C-alpha cells in the first residue's frame, strides 16, 4: 500500500512527504514502513543498506536528547506523577 512519511527526522534533507510502501501485518503488530527504493535520500539509503550502531546513537541523541538529561527528566516526571 502506498503512503507518505509525514514526520520530521534529523536529516539534512526533509523527511516530510517521502513516498513509502506500507506493509500491514497481523493485528497487534505495527505496520512495516519502507521508504520507496527509488528515493534518493539519506534515510532511504540507510534503511536499504543498514546503519552503524554509532549512527543509531547519533540519531537517538538528537531525537531523544542526552541520555543523562533524559534520565533526570524521567525522574522528575515520576516524582510529579505520585
C-alpha positions in Angstrom: 0.0 0.0 0.0 1.3 3.5 -0.8 1.8 6.1 1.9 3.8 9.2 2.8 6.2 9.6 5.7 5.0 12.6 7.5 7.4 13.3 10.3 10.4 15.5 10.9 13.6 13.5 11.5 17.2 14.9 11.9 18.4 14.7 8.4 19.9 17.5 6.2 17.0 16.9 3.7 13.5 17.0 4.9 11.8 13.7 5.7 8.3 15.1 5.4 6.4 13.7 2.4 8.8 10.9 1.5 6.9 8.3 -0.5 6.7 4.9 1.3 5.3 1.4 1.0 3.2 0.4 4.0 3.1 -3.3 4.7 0.2 -4.1 7.0 0.6 -7.1 9.3 -1.5 -9.2 11.6 -3.4 -7.5 14.4 -1.2 -6.4 17.3 1.8 -5.7 15.1 2.7 -2.3 13.8 2.9 -1.9 10.1 6.2 -2.1 8.3 7.1 1.2 6.7 9.6 1.1 3.8 10.9 4.3 2.1 10.4 4.0 -1.7 13.5 2.3 -3.0 13.8 4.9 -5.9 14.0 7.8 -3.5 17.5 9.4 -3.2 17.5 10.4 0.4 19.9 9.5 3.2 17.2 7.9 5.2 16.2 5.7 2.3 19.9 4.7 1.8 20.3 3.9 5.5 17.1 1.8 5.5 18.2 -0.1 2.4 21.9 -0.5 3.2 21.9 -0.5 7.0 23.5 1.8 9.6 26.1 1.5 12.2 25.5 1.5 15.9 27.3 4.8 16.1 24.8 6.3 13.6 21.9 5.0 15.7 23.4 6.6 18.8 23.8 9.9 16.9 20.1 9.9 15.7 18.9 8.8 19.1 20.8 11.6 20.9 19.3 14.2 18.5 15.7 12.9 18.8 15.7 11.8 22.4 18.3 14.2 23.9 21.3 13.4 26.0 20.8 10.2 28.0 21.6 11.8 31.3 19.2 14.6 30.7 16.5 12.1 29.7 17.1 10.1 32.9 16.7 13.2 35.1 13.6 14.3 33.1 12.0 10.8 33.7 12.8 11.0 37.4 11.2 14.5 37.6 8.0 13.3 35.8 7.9 10.2 38.0 8.0 12.4 41.2 5.3 14.6 39.7 3.0 11.7 39.0 2.9 10.5 42.6 
